[in-house]
Amino acid sequence: MQKKSYDTTWKWIKHRLDLQELNFSKLASIHDIDRTCFTGVKKVPIPKYEYLIADYINTDPWLLWPDRYDAAHNLNHVSSRYQGHKSFVEHASKEINGKVAEGK
């Protein structure tokens, strides 16, 4: 079921880009990166490119890939490049205006 949902979303993304006479190769050329940076987003969360794609089709990345983001639109996964991501977010959420919230 998950695969079908991603395929439908991916087809919709490609259609929206096509309406603007864009594709992943053209986007890659505009941003001077390899095309696979954009196509890799289909299977692997890559927030930088998720935001770029969403921006080009005038939507938000958490609407395209809701399972990759939590209710507050924060990333829902721990990056393999930066293992401290989740603990940093949890620590930061306990602070309010630089002070640790009481009772936490």
N, C-alpha and C positions, 0 to 999 in steps of 0.2 A: 504494500500500500504506500509506503514512504517513497519508493522509487517512482511510482506513477505520479505522485504529487510533485516531486522534483522535476520530472519530465515535463509536466504541464507548465509549471512555473518557468522552466528553462525555455520552452517554446514561446511562451508569452514574452519573456525578456527579449528573445531574438526578434520577435515580431515588432515589439516597440522600438527596438534599435533600427530595424529595417525601415520603419515608417519615417525615420530621420535620416535615411540613407547611410546608416552606420552599421558596422558589424564589429566583432571582436578584434579583427586584424586592424581595422581603421582606428579603433580606440587605442590599441597597443601602439600604433604609429604616432598618434597624437601625444601619448604620454611617454613615448620613447622606451617602451618595455616590450617584453615578449608576449605574444598572443596567449600563451598558455597561462600567464598570470591571471587572465580573465576567465578562461575556460576551466581552470582549476577550481574556481569558486563553486562550480556545480557539485563537486564531491567533497571539498575540503573548505572549512571556514577560513576565509582570508579577509578580515574586516576592511582593510584598506581598499581592496578591489570591490568588495560588496558595496561600500559607500559610493565608489565611483560609478558603478553600474546603476545603482539606485538613483543617483543624481542625474544621470543621463536620461533615465526614463521617468523622471519626476515623481519618485516615490521614496519610501524609507526602506533601508535594508531589513529591518525587523518585520516589515509587512511581506517581503519576498521570502525570507527565511525565518519564520517565527520560532522554530525550534532552536535557533542559534542565539537567541536573545531572551532575556528574562522580561518580566512585566515592566521594569524600569528602563528597558532598552539597553541594558548592559550586556556585554558578551556573556554567553552561557557556558563557555568552555574554558579550559585551562590551556593556554598556549604551550606548545612543546618547546618554543624558543624562550619563553619566560615563565618558569614554573611558579613564580611568586604572585602571579596575576590575581588569583582568587583571594589569597590571604591579604594582599594589598587592598583590594576592593572592600573586603570585610572590615579591615582595620579602619579604612577611611570612612566607612559608613557609621562607625561608632563615634566619630568625632563630629562636633558641631562647632563651627567657628573656631577651630583650633583647640577646643577643649573636649576632653573625653566626656561623653554623655553619662550622667549618673545612672547607676544601676546596671551598667554594662561592663 
